[in-house]
Amino acid sequence: MFNHRQLKAFVLTAELTSFTQAARQVHLTQPALSYLIRKLEEELGVELFARNTRKVILTDAGELFLGHARRILADMENAITDTRNVKQLAQGQLSIAALPSVASALLPQTLAVFCKRFPRVQVRVRDGLAGQVHAWVEKGEVDVGITSLLEENRDLQFDPLQRDDLILLTPPRVVRPNASPWKGLEAMPYIAMTPGSSARHYADLAMAQAQVSFTPAWELSFMSSAIAMVRARLGFALLPASSVDVFNLSDVTRLALNMQAPRAIGLLRRKPVHTSPALEAFVRCSNELVGEGK
């Protein structure tokens, strides 16, 4: 109900014990300063200064209000400073959710660049299955998700970053030139990722496109577990191409499937899209790294 200028005029007058000096400090005439304080008194319903003496003296109500006025002004200054710091990325927060495949490949590279440029921004990271990432974004628990789009959701906006094909991993075997990558898999157990995961969703699509069908012998949550089982010659797995680069796969066979519609990895945000300075900077870093990798 009162503004910054009124509070500043009041505090200066109280501290300088002079309407004239206070008016000079805020670049006002003395009548204009007196008007500001009189309006403040009317809004508060009390007199702040005793005006029947030559010297400016605070009333009891004025003494009480002075402490509050100083704190309000300090809070306003801090709010302005903090807001400017956030805009300039001298401080701020950013929460990110990512698929495990993204969290092991694209995300660490992006964070390395982002944190080097903006070391004072606090970044929080969650990794989870695609369904979890979608739920966290929709509930507003994170600012952005880096995931694949399982299904259209009018409450969420998805901006693709890159395409991610699947790779077929098998124990070492002879691969015939121009042979179908699916040939010879009938006798091998299928090591699948957990239902509801993005990798499983696109593995199912890849098999449907190739008109083949395999019943999972195992269903695992972690790609490292699936790769370990392939190494142990327990079967074959279908994993995102972008994620397997972080593993040493010299002892297994890798075949690109070249899907008709490879998995799209992108930024998922809740509508209406809110872009903080930190999030805008993170998006720029993501696009830069993806562009360099093309």
C-alpha positions as semicolon CSV with decimal commas, in nm:
position;residue;x (nm);y (nm);z (nm)
1;M;0,000;0,000;0,000
2;F;0,304;0,226;0,010
3;N;0,587;0,252;-0,237
4;H;0,965;0,248;-0,236
5;R;0,992;0,626;-0,273
6;Q;0,775;0,693;0,033
7;L;0,974;0,451;0,248
8;K;1,304;0,597;0,129
9;A;1,187;0,950;0,205
10;F;1,072;0,848;0,553
11;V;1,391;0,661;0,646
12;L;1,619;0,940;0,521
13;T;1,420;1,206;0,707
14;A;1,439;1,001;1,026
15;E;1,811;0,935;0,991
16;L;1,907;1,291;0,889
17;T;1,652;1,453;1,126
18;S;1,591;1,709;0,852
19;F;1,328;1,741;0,582
20;T;1,557;1,972;0,385
21;Q;1,856;1,735;0,379
22;A;1,636;1,433;0,306
23;A;1,470;1,616;0,016
24;R;1,811;1,695;-0,129
25;Q;1,915;1,327;-0,105
26;V;1,612;1,204;-0,303
27;H;1,622;1,498;-0,546
28;L;1,286;1,645;-0,439
29;T;1,171;1,981;-0,314
30;Q;1,093;1,995;0,057
31;P;0,716;2,034;-0,004
32;A;0,723;1,729;-0,233
33;L;0,903;1,525;0,032
34;S;0,661;1,641;0,301
35;Y;0,373;1,536;0,077
36;L;0,516;1,184;0,038
37;I;0,549;1,141;0,412
38;R;0,203;1,288;0,478
39;K;0,051;1,039;0,232
40;L;0,240;0,758;0,407
41;E;0,100;0,869;0,741
42;E;-0,251;0,876;0,595
43;E;-0,212;0,522;0,464
44;L;-0,081;0,400;0,800
45;G;-0,333;0,600;1,001
46;V;-0,069;0,736;1,240
47;E;0,168;1,033;1,266
48;L;0,532;0,938;1,214
49;F;0,693;1,272;1,303
50;A;0,616;1,531;1,570
51;R;0,590;1,858;1,377
52;N;0,553;2,102;1,666
53;T;0,929;2,139;1,714
54;R;1,207;2,283;1,500
55;K;1,389;1,951;1,503
56;V;1,242;1,647;1,329
57;I;1,146;1,397;1,600
58;L;0,994;1,055;1,549
59;T;0,677;0,969;1,733
60;D;0,650;0,634;1,913
61;A;0,472;0,497;1,607
62;G;0,748;0,641;1,386
63;E;1,017;0,473;1,597
64;L;0,838;0,140;1,560
65;F;0,782;0,179;1,188
66;L;1,143;0,283;1,118
67;G;1,280;-0,066;1,181
68;H;1,017;-0,222;0,958
69;A;1,078;0,036;0,684
70;R;1,451;-0,035;0,685
71;R;1,390;-0,411;0,655
72;I;1,139;-0,362;0,372
73;L;1,384;-0,144;0,179
74;A;1,664;-0,396;0,234
75;D;1,438;-0,680;0,114
76;M;1,343;-0,479;-0,194
77;E;1,709;-0,412;-0,274
78;N;1,796;-0,779;-0,225
79;A;1,507;-0,881;-0,452
80;I;1,628;-0,648;-0,726
81;T;1,988;-0,767;-0,690
82;D;1,892;-1,135;-0,686
83;T;1,669;-1,093;-0,992
84;R;1,946;-0,919;-1,184
85;N;2,193;-1,190;-1,079
86;V;1,959;-1,461;-1,206
87;K;1,923;-1,281;-1,538
88;Q;2,301;-1,250;-1,565
89;L;2,341;-1,611;-1,440
90;A;2,548;-1,500;-1,144
91;Q;2,314;-1,725;-0,946
92;G;2,008;-1,937;-1,009
93;Q;1,881;-2,295;-1,011
94;L;1,805;-2,550;-1,279
95;S;1,648;-2,895;-1,239
96;I;1,684;-3,153;-1,518
97;A;1,544;-3,502;-1,569
98;A;1,695;-3,736;-1,826
99;L;1,671;-4,087;-1,962
100;P;1,952;-4,319;-1,843
101;S;2,083;-4,334;-2,200
102;V;2,093;-3,953;-2,214
103;A;2,236;-3,927;-1,863
104;S;2,530;-4,141;-1,972
105;A;2,605;-3,963;-2,299
106;L;2,459;-3,627;-2,405
107;L;2,380;-3,483;-2,060
108;P;2,730;-3,507;-1,904
109;Q;2,884;-3,336;-2,207
110;T;2,624;-3,057;-2,193
111;L;2,663;-3,011;-1,818
112;A;3,040;-2,990;-1,850
113;V;3,004;-2,693;-2,086
114;F;2,718;-2,532;-1,891
115;C;2,885;-2,557;-1,549
116;K;3,211;-2,417;-1,685
117;R;3,031;-2,114;-1,828
118;F;2,791;-2,060;-1,537
119;P;2,957;-2,204;-1,224
120;R;2,721;-2,024;-0,982
121;V;2,402;-2,180;-1,115
122;Q;2,298;-2,478;-0,903
123;V;2,199;-2,776;-1,118
124;R;1,996;-3,073;-0,993
125;V;1,972;-3,389;-1,204
126;R;1,736;-3,688;-1,195
127;D;1,753;-3,990;-1,420
128;G;1,460;-4,219;-1,483
129;L;1,253;-4,405;-1,738
130;A;1,069;-4,208;-2,006
131;G;0,737;-4,235;-1,822
132;Q;0,895;-4,098;-1,504
133;V;1,059;-3,809;-1,688
134;H;0,727;-3,716;-1,850
135;A;0,551;-3,725;-1,509
136;W;0,818;-3,511;-1,340
137;V;0,794;-3,248;-1,613
138;E;0,413;-3,249;-1,614
139;K;0,399;-3,207;-1,235
140;G;0,652;-2,922;-1,247
141;E;0,904;-3,115;-1,035
142;V;1,179;-3,039;-1,290
143;D;1,234;-2,751;-1,532
144;V;1,310;-2,967;-1,834
145;G;1,333;-3,329;-1,935
146;I;1,570;-3,475;-2,193
147;T;1,383;-3,773;-2,322
148;S;1,202;-3,933;-2,611
149;L;0,835;-3,863;-2,677
150;L;0,634;-4,176;-2,602
151;E;0,299;-4,020;-2,690
152;E;0,156;-3,677;-2,764
153;N;0,055;-3,472;-2,460
154;R;-0,109;-3,134;-2,516
155;D;0,022;-3,014;-2,179
156;L;0,385;-3,074;-2,279
157;Q;0,607;-2,927;-2,549
158;F;0,870;-3,146;-2,712
159;D;1,158;-2,994;-2,912
160;P;1,375;-3,258;-3,085
161;L;1,752;-3,238;-3,043
162;Q;1,880;-3,547;-3,223
163;R;1,785;-3,882;-3,372
164;D;1,901;-4,196;-3,197
165;D;1,900;-4,531;-3,378
166;L;1,910;-4,869;-3,208
167;I;2,205;-5,106;-3,205
168;L;2,180;-5,481;-3,192
169;L;2,431;-5,629;-2,947
170;T;2,517;-5,997;-2,966
171;P;2,798;-6,219;-2,844
172;P;3,084;-6,241;-3,096
173;R;2,961;-6,413;-3,410
174;V;3,027;-6,425;-3,783
175;V;2,827;-6,160;-3,965
176;R;2,757;-6,232;-4,329
177;P;2,777;-5,930;-4,563
178;N;2,435;-5,795;-4,661
179;A;2,262;-6,046;-4,432
180;S;1,968;-5,941;-4,222
181;P;2,081;-5,841;-3,870
182;W;1,793;-6,051;-3,734
183;K;1,909;-6,372;-3,897
184;G;2,030;-6,632;-3,652
185;L;1,870;-6,470;-3,347
186;E;1,586;-6,721;-3,323
187;A;1,791;-6,957;-3,110
188;M;1,922;-6,681;-2,880
189;P;1,743;-6,549;-2,569
190;Y;1,627;-6,186;-2,593
191;I;1,759;-5,958;-2,319
192;A;1,506;-5,675;-2,309
193;M;1,486;-5,348;-2,122
194;T;1,206;-5,286;-1,873
195;P;0,854;-5,224;-2,014
196;G;0,778;-4,852;-2,003
197;S;1,134;-4,755;-2,082
198;S;1,210;-4,558;-2,396
199;A;1,463;-4,821;-2,513
200;R;1,202;-5,097;-2,483
201;H;0,940;-4,887;-2,664
202;Y;1,166;-4,836;-2,965
203;A;1,296;-5,192;-2,957
204;D;0,935;-5,308;-2,992
205;L;0,891;-5,067;-3,285
206;A;1,208;-5,193;-3,453
207;M;1,091;-5,553;-3,433
208;A;0,747;-5,458;-3,563
209;Q;0,904;-5,279;-3,862
210;A;1,123;-5,582;-3,935
211;Q;0,823;-5,812;-3,886
212;V;1,004;-6,023;-3,629
213;S;0,901;-6,110;-3,277
214;F;1,105;-6,220;-2,977
215;T;0,977;-6,296;-2,628
216;P;1,207;-6,149;-2,362
217;A;1,396;-6,404;-2,158
218;W;1,500;-6,126;-1,918
219;E;1,380;-5,769;-1,858
220;L;1,636;-5,534;-1,706
221;S;1,634;-5,174;-1,587
222;F;1,998;-5,089;-1,657
223;M;2,181;-5,101;-1,988
224;S;2,503;-5,199;-1,812
225;S;2,328;-5,513;-1,687
226;A;2,204;-5,598;-2,036
227;I;2,553;-5,550;-2,183
228;A;2,706;-5,769;-1,912
229;M;2,461;-6,046;-1,996
230;V;2,545;-6,018;-2,367
231;R;2,913;-6,046;-2,277
232;A;2,832;-6,360;-2,082
233;R;2,676;-6,504;-2,402
234;L;2,333;-6,516;-2,243
235;G;2,156;-6,359;-2,539
236;F;2,120;-6,045;-2,750
237;A;1,998;-5,692;-2,665
238;L;1,866;-5,384;-2,845
239;L;2,004;-5,060;-2,702
240;P;2,019;-4,692;-2,802
241;A;2,319;-4,615;-3,021
242;S;2,401;-4,294;-2,832
243;S;2,436;-4,470;-2,499
244;V;2,654;-4,767;-2,587
245;D;2,948;-4,541;-2,675
246;V;3,022;-4,501;-2,303
247;F;3,085;-4,874;-2,270
248;N;3,381;-5,077;-2,392
249;L;3,214;-5,310;-2,640
250;S;3,518;-5,456;-2,812
251;D;3,413;-5,805;-2,705
252;V;3,060;-5,798;-2,850
253;T;2,916;-5,758;-3,198
254;R;2,741;-5,430;-3,278
255;L;2,502;-5,389;-3,570
256;A;2,312;-5,069;-3,653
257;L;1,946;-5,138;-3,730
258;N;1,885;-4,822;-3,937
259;M;1,527;-4,784;-3,824
260;Q;1,271;-4,618;-4,052
261;A;1,174;-4,390;-3,763
262;P;1,462;-4,373;-3,514
263;R;1,408;-4,251;-3,162
264;A;1,393;-3,872;-3,127
265;I;1,570;-3,729;-2,823
266;G;1,462;-3,380;-2,725
267;L;1,373;-3,125;-2,461
268;L;1,040;-3,174;-2,285
269;R;0,880;-2,876;-2,105
270;R;0,545;-2,804;-1,950
271;K;0,306;-2,564;-2,125
272;P;0,288;-2,271;-2,111
273;V;0,664;-2,291;-2,159
274;H;0,854;-2,096;-1,895
275;T;1,212;-2,020;-1,988
276;S;1,435;-1,892;-1,710
277;P;1,776;-1,747;-1,801
278;A;1,942;-2,065;-1,672
279;L;1,715;-2,288;-1,881
280;E;1,769;-2,075;-2,192
281;A;2,146;-2,106;-2,145
282;F;2,118;-2,484;-2,098
283;V;1,913;-2,517;-2,418
284;R;2,178;-2,319;-2,607
285;C;2,453;-2,547;-2,475
286;S;2,252;-2,858;-2,576
287;N;2,195;-2,729;-2,927
288;E;2,560;-2,633;-2,964
289;L;2,684;-2,981;-2,871
290;V;2,430;-3,156;-3,093
291;G;2,525;-2,926;-3,380
292;E;2,894;-3,003;-3,333
293;G;2,820;-3,375;-3,337
294;K;2,636;-3,364;-3,672
